[in-house]
Amino acid sequence: MEPLLSVENLVTILDTDLGAARAVDGLSFRIGRGETLGLVGESGCGKTMTALSIVRLLPERIGRIASGSIVFEGRDLVRLPEKEMRAVRGNKISIVFQEPLTSLNPVFTCGEQVREAIALHKKLSRGASKERAIEMLRLVRIPEPEKRYHAYPHQMSGGMRQRVMIAMALSCEPPLVIADEPTSALDVSVQGQIIELLRELQGRLRMAVLLITHDLAVVAEMVDRVVVMYAGVVFEEAPVRELFARPSHPYTEGLIGSLARPDRRGGRLAAIPGNVPDPMRLPPGCRFSDRCPKRFDRCAASEPPLFAVAAEHRARCWLRETSEGGDRDAAGNA
């Protein structure tokens, strides 16, 4: 079956005063209809740049898609005229950003902002679009939606503002919703409510979701497949259960190892040493080699391709290169 979204060899460049930075560097992945794909990695890996590339909202004057394709419902969004792209944003692909207080307009009521999104794409009258907006506020479990329709963003809690953003994103029932760190700005007690709400609404509306996060605990709860991203490229891709049961890249192992678990009560959380490399000063060979506890000589010499680990499971690591059917060990021997 043809995927809903297919990103192939995407390269996104940020032109800075210090030079061109490849924020996304040959990224490829696919999302099927009704599927939830998790795009995970540390801050600075290129996750948000990927989302902004898909909806073509890159920073003005400095952000550009240099090559690759983003095919959505059979059309390449990279080559779509801006007028046609505006009809896609919000209507066919919606995005929920990390911090709703900076995404919502402070001088308009929350209800009016949801109503305007509906009126723009559905061409409804003011009365009909208002009724639809109130219905959406009710759908995302905002109490007294008729009253909250008239509330300004600063009058709502962080969790309620994020629900308004979700109502706006889902108001036109888009086939694809991109949720970019939708819970990271919220209290822990509210995070679970938002994730549960997204999961319930996805099942009800049968939409696909691209969930962008650094939190593998959220990924374990919500997604079908996972793409692990590092320094602009895919490091590992697998069904979610396979990834947690058999992580095949040291970076993925590090991310999973940093999760809080009941059996570590009172102990220190594991951490990956070092930082994500500057996209203008990438290390030679594997981009993770200077942080990897399993590196060997070849890692610093040449960048590995994505190796097949199992059905639907790939990893960009020389340890996964097979020789006579066996994985190489940390010394590079078969």
Contacts in CASP RR format, 6 or more apart in sequence:
PFRMAT RR
TARGET T0000
AUTHOR 0000-0000-0000
METHOD contacts of the structure
MODEL  1
MEPLLSVENLVTILDTDLGAARAVDGLSFRIGRGETLGLVGESGCGKTMT
ALSIVRLLPERIGRIASGSIVFEGRDLVRLPEKEMRAVRGNKISIVFQEP
LTSLNPVFTCGEQVREAIALHKKLSRGASKERAIEMLRLVRIPEPEKRYH
AYPHQMSGGMRQRVMIAMALSCEPPLVIADEPTSALDVSVQGQIIELLRE
LQGRLRMAVLLITHDLAVVAEMVDRVVVMYAGVVFEEAPVRELFARPSHP
YTEGLIGSLARPDRRGGRLAAIPGNVPDPMRLPPGCRFSDRCPKRFDRCA
ASEPPLFAVAAEHRARCWLRETSEGGDRDAAGNA
1 32 0 8 1.000
1 33 0 8 1.000
2 74 0 8 1.000
3 30 0 8 1.000
3 31 0 8 1.000
3 32 0 8 1.000
3 33 0 8 1.000
4 31 0 8 1.000
4 32 0 8 1.000
4 33 0 8 1.000
4 34 0 8 1.000
4 35 0 8 1.000
4 72 0 8 1.000
4 73 0 8 1.000
4 175 0 8 1.000
4 176 0 8 1.000
4 208 0 8 1.000
5 30 0 8 1.000
5 31 0 8 1.000
5 32 0 8 1.000
5 54 0 8 1.000
5 70 0 8 1.000
5 71 0 8 1.000
5 72 0 8 1.000
5 176 0 8 1.000
5 208 0 8 1.000
5 210 0 8 1.000
6 30 0 8 1.000
6 69 0 8 1.000
6 70 0 8 1.000
6 71 0 8 1.000
6 72 0 8 1.000
7 27 0 8 1.000
7 28 0 8 1.000
7 29 0 8 1.000
7 30 0 8 1.000
7 50 0 8 1.000
7 54 0 8 1.000
7 69 0 8 1.000
7 70 0 8 1.000
7 71 0 8 1.000
8 28 0 8 1.000
8 68 0 8 1.000
8 69 0 8 1.000
8 71 0 8 1.000
9 26 0 8 1.000
9 27 0 8 1.000
9 28 0 8 1.000
9 67 0 8 1.000
9 68 0 8 1.000
9 69 0 8 1.000
10 24 0 8 1.000
10 26 0 8 1.000
10 27 0 8 1.000
10 28 0 8 1.000
10 50 0 8 1.000
10 53 0 8 1.000
10 65 0 8 1.000
10 67 0 8 1.000
10 68 0 8 1.000
10 69 0 8 1.000
10 70 0 8 1.000
11 22 0 8 1.000
11 24 0 8 1.000
11 25 0 8 1.000
11 26 0 8 1.000
11 27 0 8 1.000
11 65 0 8 1.000
11 66 0 8 1.000
11 67 0 8 1.000
11 68 0 8 1.000
12 22 0 8 1.000
12 23 0 8 1.000
12 24 0 8 1.000
12 49 0 8 1.000
12 50 0 8 1.000
12 53 0 8 1.000
12 58 0 8 1.000
12 63 0 8 1.000
12 64 0 8 1.000
12 65 0 8 1.000
12 66 0 8 1.000
13 20 0 8 1.000
13 21 0 8 1.000
13 22 0 8 1.000
13 23 0 8 1.000
13 63 0 8 1.000
13 64 0 8 1.000
13 65 0 8 1.000
13 66 0 8 1.000
14 20 0 8 1.000
14 21 0 8 1.000
14 23 0 8 1.000
14 49 0 8 1.000
14 59 0 8 1.000
14 62 0 8 1.000
14 63 0 8 1.000
14 279 0 8 1.000
15 61 0 8 1.000
15 62 0 8 1.000
15 63 0 8 1.000
15 64 0 8 1.000
16 62 0 8 1.000
16 280 0 8 1.000
18 280 0 8 1.000
19 280 0 8 1.000
20 280 0 8 1.000
21 278 0 8 1.000
21 279 0 8 1.000
21 280 0 8 1.000
22 232 0 8 1.000
22 279 0 8 1.000
23 46 0 8 1.000
23 49 0 8 1.000
23 232 0 8 1.000
23 279 0 8 1.000
24 46 0 8 1.000
24 49 0 8 1.000
24 50 0 8 1.000
24 53 0 8 1.000
24 232 0 8 1.000
25 231 0 8 1.000
25 232 0 8 1.000
25 233 0 8 1.000
25 279 0 8 1.000
26 68 0 8 1.000
26 232 0 8 1.000
26 233 0 8 1.000
27 50 0 8 1.000
27 229 0 8 1.000
27 232 0 8 1.000
27 233 0 8 1.000
27 234 0 8 1.000
28 234 0 8 1.000
29 37 0 8 1.000
29 39 0 8 1.000
29 227 0 8 1.000
29 234 0 8 1.000
29 237 0 8 1.000
31 37 0 8 1.000
31 176 0 8 1.000
31 208 0 8 1.000
31 210 0 8 1.000
32 208 0 8 1.000
33 175 0 8 1.000
33 206 0 8 1.000
33 208 0 8 1.000
34 202 0 8 1.000
34 206 0 8 1.000
34 207 0 8 1.000
34 208 0 8 1.000
34 209 0 8 1.000
35 208 0 8 1.000
35 209 0 8 1.000
35 224 0 8 1.000
35 225 0 8 1.000
36 202 0 8 1.000
36 208 0 8 1.000
36 209 0 8 1.000
36 211 0 8 1.000
36 222 0 8 1.000
36 223 0 8 1.000
36 224 0 8 1.000
36 225 0 8 1.000
37 208 0 8 1.000
37 209 0 8 1.000
37 210 0 8 1.000
37 211 0 8 1.000
37 223 0 8 1.000
37 224 0 8 1.000
37 225 0 8 1.000
37 226 0 8 1.000
37 227 0 8 1.000
38 210 0 8 1.000
38 211 0 8 1.000
38 212 0 8 1.000
38 213 0 8 1.000
38 219 0 8 1.000
38 222 0 8 1.000
38 223 0 8 1.000
38 225 0 8 1.000
38 226 0 8 1.000
38 227 0 8 1.000
39 47 0 8 1.000
39 50 0 8 1.000
39 210 0 8 1.000
39 211 0 8 1.000
39 212 0 8 1.000
39 213 0 8 1.000
39 227 0 8 1.000
39 229 0 8 1.000
40 47 0 8 1.000
40 212 0 8 1.000
40 213 0 8 1.000
40 214 0 8 1.000
40 215 0 8 1.000
40 216 0 8 1.000
40 219 0 8 1.000
40 226 0 8 1.000
40 227 0 8 1.000
40 228 0 8 1.000
40 229 0 8 1.000
40 255 0 8 1.000
41 47 0 8 1.000
41 214 0 8 1.000
41 228 0 8 1.000
41 229 0 8 1.000
41 230 0 8 1.000
41 255 0 8 1.000
42 214 0 8 1.000
42 230 0 8 1.000
42 255 0 8 1.000
42 272 0 8 1.000
42 276 0 8 1.000
43 214 0 8 1.000
43 276 0 8 1.000
44 276 0 8 1.000
45 229 0 8 1.000
45 230 0 8 1.000
45 231 0 8 1.000
45 232 0 8 1.000
45 276 0 8 1.000
46 229 0 8 1.000
46 232 0 8 1.000
47 180 0 8 1.000
47 212 0 8 1.000
47 213 0 8 1.000
47 214 0 8 1.000
47 229 0 8 1.000
48 180 0 8 1.000
48 181 0 8 1.000
48 212 0 8 1.000
49 58 0 8 1.000
50 212 0 8 1.000
50 229 0 8 1.000
51 95 0 8 1.000
51 178 0 8 1.000
51 180 0 8 1.000
51 210 0 8 1.000
51 212 0 8 1.000
52 58 0 8 1.000
52 59 0 8 1.000
53 65 0 8 1.000
53 70 0 8 1.000
54 70 0 8 1.000
54 72 0 8 1.000
54 77 0 8 1.000
54 93 0 8 1.000
54 178 0 8 1.000
54 210 0 8 1.000
55 88 0 8 1.000
55 89 0 8 1.000
55 93 0 8 1.000
55 95 0 8 1.000
55 178 0 8 1.000
56 65 0 8 1.000
56 77 0 8 1.000
56 78 0 8 1.000
56 80 0 8 1.000
56 82 0 8 1.000
56 85 0 8 1.000
56 89 0 8 1.000
57 89 0 8 1.000
57 95 0 8 1.000
58 64 0 8 1.000
58 65 0 8 1.000
65 78 0 8 1.000
68 78 0 8 1.000
69 76 0 8 1.000
69 78 0 8 1.000
70 76 0 8 1.000
70 77 0 8 1.000
70 78 0 8 1.000
71 77 0 8 1.000
72 88 0 8 1.000
72 92 0 8 1.000
72 93 0 8 1.000
72 176 0 8 1.000
73 92 0 8 1.000
73 175 0 8 1.000
77 85 0 8 1.000
77 88 0 8 1.000
80 88 0 8 1.000
87 121 0 8 1.000
89 95 0 8 1.000
90 117 0 8 1.000
90 121 0 8 1.000
90 169 0 8 1.000
90 172 0 8 1.000
90 174 0 8 1.000
91 121 0 8 1.000
91 172 0 8 1.000
91 174 0 8 1.000
92 174 0 8 1.000
92 175 0 8 1.000
92 176 0 8 1.000
93 174 0 8 1.000
93 175 0 8 1.000
93 176 0 8 1.000
93 177 0 8 1.000
93 178 0 8 1.000
94 168 0 8 1.000
94 169 0 8 1.000
94 170 0 8 1.000
94 172 0 8 1.000
94 174 0 8 1.000
94 176 0 8 1.000
94 177 0 8 1.000
94 178 0 8 1.000
95 169 0 8 1.000
95 177 0 8 1.000
95 178 0 8 1.000
95 179 0 8 1.000
95 180 0 8 1.000
96 162 0 8 1.000
96 165 0 8 1.000
96 166 0 8 1.000
96 169 0 8 1.000
96 177 0 8 1.000
96 178 0 8 1.000
96 179 0 8 1.000
96 180 0 8 1.000
96 182 0 8 1.000
97 103 0 8 1.000
97 165 0 8 1.000
97 180 0 8 1.000
97 181 0 8 1.000
98 180 0 8 1.000
98 181 0 8 1.000
98 182 0 8 1.000
98 184 0 8 1.000
98 185 0 8 1.000
99 185 0 8 1.000
100 153 0 8 1.000
100 158 0 8 1.000
100 159 0 8 1.000
100 161 0 8 1.000
100 162 0 8 1.000
100 164 0 8 1.000
100 165 0 8 1.000
100 185 0 8 1.000
101 153 0 8 1.000
101 154 0 8 1.000
101 158 0 8 1.000
101 161 0 8 1.000
103 165 0 8 1.000
104 110 0 8 1.000
104 113 0 8 1.000
104 153 0 8 1.000
104 161 0 8 1.000
104 164 0 8 1.000
104 165 0 8 1.000
105 113 0 8 1.000
105 153 0 8 1.000
106 152 0 8 1.000
106 153 0 8 1.000
106 154 0 8 1.000
107 152 0 8 1.000
108 116 0 8 1.000
108 152 0 8 1.000
109 149 0 8 1.000
109 150 0 8 1.000
109 151 0 8 1.000
109 152 0 8 1.000
110 137 0 8 1.000
110 148 0 8 1.000
110 149 0 8 1.000
110 151 0 8 1.000
110 152 0 8 1.000
110 153 0 8 1.000
110 156 0 8 1.000
110 161 0 8 1.000
110 164 0 8 1.000
111 130 0 8 1.000
111 133 0 8 1.000
111 134 0 8 1.000
111 137 0 8 1.000
111 148 0 8 1.000
111 149 0 8 1.000
111 150 0 8 1.000
111 151 0 8 1.000
111 164 0 8 1.000
112 133 0 8 1.000
112 149 0 8 1.000
113 164 0 8 1.000
113 168 0 8 1.000
114 133 0 8 1.000
114 136 0 8 1.000
114 137 0 8 1.000
114 164 0 8 1.000
114 167 0 8 1.000
114 168 0 8 1.000
114 171 0 8 1.000
115 126 0 8 1.000
115 129 0 8 1.000
115 130 0 8 1.000
115 132 0 8 1.000
115 133 0 8 1.000
116 129 0 8 1.000
117 168 0 8 1.000
117 171 0 8 1.000
117 172 0 8 1.000
118 124 0 8 1.000
118 129 0 8 1.000
118 132 0 8 1.000
118 133 0 8 1.000
118 136 0 8 1.000
118 171 0 8 1.000
118 172 0 8 1.000
119 126 0 8 1.000
119 129 0 8 1.000
121 172 0 8 1.000
122 129 0 8 1.000
122 132 0 8 1.000
122 172 0 8 1.000
124 132 0 8 1.000
130 149 0 8 1.000
132 171 0 8 1.000
133 149 0 8 1.000
133 167 0 8 1.000
133 171 0 8 1.000
134 145 0 8 1.000
134 146 0 8 1.000
134 149 0 8 1.000
135 145 0 8 1.000
136 167 0 8 1.000
136 168 0 8 1.000
136 170 0 8 1.000
136 171 0 8 1.000
137 145 0 8 1.000
137 148 0 8 1.000
137 149 0 8 1.000
137 163 0 8 1.000
137 164 0 8 1.000
137 167 0 8 1.000
138 145 0 8 1.000
139 167 0 8 1.000
139 170 0 8 1.000
139 201 0 8 1.000
140 163 0 8 1.000
140 164 0 8 1.000
140 166 0 8 1.000
140 167 0 8 1.000
140 170 0 8 1.000
140 197 0 8 1.000
140 201 0 8 1.000
141 163 0 8 1.000
141 197 0 8 1.000
142 148 0 8 1.000
142 160 0 8 1.000
142 163 0 8 1.000
142 164 0 8 1.000
142 167 0 8 1.000
148 156 0 8 1.000
148 160 0 8 1.000
153 161 0 8 1.000
153 164 0 8 1.000
156 164 0 8 1.000
158 185 0 8 1.000
158 186 0 8 1.000
158 190 0 8 1.000
159 186 0 8 1.000
159 190 0 8 1.000
159 193 0 8 1.000
159 194 0 8 1.000
162 182 0 8 1.000
162 183 0 8 1.000
162 185 0 8 1.000
162 186 0 8 1.000
162 190 0 8 1.000
162 194 0 8 1.000
163 194 0 8 1.000
163 197 0 8 1.000
165 182 0 8 1.000
166 182 0 8 1.000
166 194 0 8 1.000
166 197 0 8 1.000
166 198 0 8 1.000
166 201 0 8 1.000
169 177 0 8 1.000
170 177 0 8 1.000
170 201 0 8 1.000
170 205 0 8 1.000
170 207 0 8 1.000
173 205 0 8 1.000
173 207 0 8 1.000
174 207 0 8 1.000
175 207 0 8 1.000
175 208 0 8 1.000
176 207 0 8 1.000
176 208 0 8 1.000
176 209 0 8 1.000
176 210 0 8 1.000
177 202 0 8 1.000
177 207 0 8 1.000
177 208 0 8 1.000
177 209 0 8 1.000
177 210 0 8 1.000
178 209 0 8 1.000
178 210 0 8 1.000
178 212 0 8 1.000
179 198 0 8 1.000
179 209 0 8 1.000
179 210 0 8 1.000
179 211 0 8 1.000
179 212 0 8 1.000
180 212 0 8 1.000
181 212 0 8 1.000
181 213 0 8 1.000
181 214 0 8 1.000
182 194 0 8 1.000
182 195 0 8 1.000
182 198 0 8 1.000
182 211 0 8 1.000
182 213 0 8 1.000
183 190 0 8 1.000
183 191 0 8 1.000
183 192 0 8 1.000
183 194 0 8 1.000
183 195 0 8 1.000
183 213 0 8 1.000
183 215 0 8 1.000
183 218 0 8 1.000
184 213 0 8 1.000
184 214 0 8 1.000
184 215 0 8 1.000
186 194 0 8 1.000
191 218 0 8 1.000
195 218 0 8 1.000
195 221 0 8 1.000
195 222 0 8 1.000
198 209 0 8 1.000
198 222 0 8 1.000
199 221 0 8 1.000
199 222 0 8 1.000
201 207 0 8 1.000
202 209 0 8 1.000
209 222 0 8 1.000
209 223 0 8 1.000
211 218 0 8 1.000
211 219 0 8 1.000
211 222 0 8 1.000
211 223 0 8 1.000
213 219 0 8 1.000
216 255 0 8 1.000
216 256 0 8 1.000
216 259 0 8 1.000
217 259 0 8 1.000
217 260 0 8 1.000
219 226 0 8 1.000
219 240 0 8 1.000
220 240 0 8 1.000
220 244 0 8 1.000
223 240 0 8 1.000
224 239 0 8 1.000
224 240 0 8 1.000
225 237 0 8 1.000
225 238 0 8 1.000
225 239 0 8 1.000
225 240 0 8 1.000
225 312 0 8 1.000
226 236 0 8 1.000
226 237 0 8 1.000
226 238 0 8 1.000
226 239 0 8 1.000
226 240 0 8 1.000
226 243 0 8 1.000
227 234 0 8 1.000
227 236 0 8 1.000
227 237 0 8 1.000
228 234 0 8 1.000
228 235 0 8 1.000
228 236 0 8 1.000
228 237 0 8 1.000
228 243 0 8 1.000
228 249 0 8 1.000
228 251 0 8 1.000
228 252 0 8 1.000
228 255 0 8 1.000
229 235 0 8 1.000
230 251 0 8 1.000
230 276 0 8 1.000
230 287 0 8 1.000
230 288 0 8 1.000
231 276 0 8 1.000
231 277 0 8 1.000
231 279 0 8 1.000
231 282 0 8 1.000
231 287 0 8 1.000
231 288 0 8 1.000
232 279 0 8 1.000
233 287 0 8 1.000
233 316 0 8 1.000
234 306 0 8 1.000
234 314 0 8 1.000
234 316 0 8 1.000
235 249 0 8 1.000
235 251 0 8 1.000
235 252 0 8 1.000
235 288 0 8 1.000
235 315 0 8 1.000
235 316 0 8 1.000
235 317 0 8 1.000
236 243 0 8 1.000
236 247 0 8 1.000
236 248 0 8 1.000
236 249 0 8 1.000
236 251 0 8 1.000
236 252 0 8 1.000
236 313 0 8 1.000
236 314 0 8 1.000
236 315 0 8 1.000
236 316 0 8 1.000
236 317 0 8 1.000
237 306 0 8 1.000
237 312 0 8 1.000
237 313 0 8 1.000
237 314 0 8 1.000
237 315 0 8 1.000
238 246 0 8 1.000
238 248 0 8 1.000
238 309 0 8 1.000
238 310 0 8 1.000
238 312 0 8 1.000
238 313 0 8 1.000
238 314 0 8 1.000
239 312 0 8 1.000
239 313 0 8 1.000
242 310 0 8 1.000
242 312 0 8 1.000
242 313 0 8 1.000
243 252 0 8 1.000
243 313 0 8 1.000
244 256 0 8 1.000
246 309 0 8 1.000
246 310 0 8 1.000
246 313 0 8 1.000
247 253 0 8 1.000
247 256 0 8 1.000
248 309 0 8 1.000
248 313 0 8 1.000
248 315 0 8 1.000
248 317 0 8 1.000
248 319 0 8 1.000
248 320 0 8 1.000
249 288 0 8 1.000
249 315 0 8 1.000
249 316 0 8 1.000
249 317 0 8 1.000
249 320 0 8 1.000
250 288 0 8 1.000
250 292 0 8 1.000
250 293 0 8 1.000
250 294 0 8 1.000
250 317 0 8 1.000
250 319 0 8 1.000
251 272 0 8 1.000
251 288 0 8 1.000
251 291 0 8 1.000
251 292 0 8 1.000
252 315 0 8 1.000
254 270 0 8 1.000
254 272 0 8 1.000
255 272 0 8 1.000
257 270 0 8 1.000
258 269 0 8 1.000
258 270 0 8 1.000
258 271 0 8 1.000
258 272 0 8 1.000
259 269 0 8 1.000
260 269 0 8 1.000
272 291 0 8 1.000
273 291 0 8 1.000
274 290 0 8 1.000
274 291 0 8 1.000
277 283 0 8 1.000
277 287 0 8 1.000
277 290 0 8 1.000
283 289 0 8 1.000
283 290 0 8 1.000
283 300 0 8 1.000
284 300 0 8 1.000
284 301 0 8 1.000
285 299 0 8 1.000
285 300 0 8 1.000
285 301 0 8 1.000
285 302 0 8 1.000
285 303 0 8 1.000
286 292 0 8 1.000
286 295 0 8 1.000
286 299 0 8 1.000
286 300 0 8 1.000
286 303 0 8 1.000
286 304 0 8 1.000
286 316 0 8 1.000
286 317 0 8 1.000
286 318 0 8 1.000
287 303 0 8 1.000
289 295 0 8 1.000
289 299 0 8 1.000
289 300 0 8 1.000
290 300 0 8 1.000
292 299 0 8 1.000
294 319 0 8 1.000
294 330 0 8 1.000
296 318 0 8 1.000
296 330 0 8 1.000
296 331 0 8 1.000
296 332 0 8 1.000
298 318 0 8 1.000
298 332 0 8 1.000
299 318 0 8 1.000
304 316 0 8 1.000
304 317 0 8 1.000
304 318 0 8 1.000
304 320 0 8 1.000
304 321 0 8 1.000
305 316 0 8 1.000
306 314 0 8 1.000
306 315 0 8 1.000
306 316 0 8 1.000
307 314 0 8 1.000
307 315 0 8 1.000
307 316 0 8 1.000
307 317 0 8 1.000
307 320 0 8 1.000
307 321 0 8 1.000
307 322 0 8 1.000
308 314 0 8 1.000
309 315 0 8 1.000
309 320 0 8 1.000
318 328 0 8 1.000
318 332 0 8 1.000
319 327 0 8 1.000
319 328 0 8 1.000
319 329 0 8 1.000
319 330 0 8 1.000
319 332 0 8 1.000
320 327 0 8 1.000
320 328 0 8 1.000
321 327 0 8 1.000
321 328 0 8 1.000
322 328 0 8 1.000
323 334 0 8 1.000
324 334 0 8 1.000
326 334 0 8 1.000
328 334 0 8 1.000
END
